[in-house]
Amino acid sequence: MADSEKRKAYWRANLRLTLVLLVIWFSISYLCGIVFVEQLNAIRIGGYKLGFWFAQQGSMYGFIAIIFFYASRMAALDRKFDVNE
């Protein structure tokens, strides 16, 4: 694989991962915390309505999970395309 093709493939994989994680981030923060809050409030976790939980704490747990997942996947991509440090 030529160096230029390798860089393009790496960039495509990077953008694809970023796009997927941004969609998940949007779903957690906007859809679960705002749009579907009424439907989620019908479910309770630990005495709190699920919509409230997503808006207050669930989104933070989701964001932290996204950060760790992104770091691990980027490390794997870096090794795969031999651009690791």
Buried (B, 14 or more C-beta within 10 A) or exposed (E): EEEEEEEEBBEEBBEEBEEBBEEBBEBBBEEBBEEBBEEBBEEEEEEBBBBBBBBEEBBEEBEEEBEEBBEEBBEEBBEEBEEEE
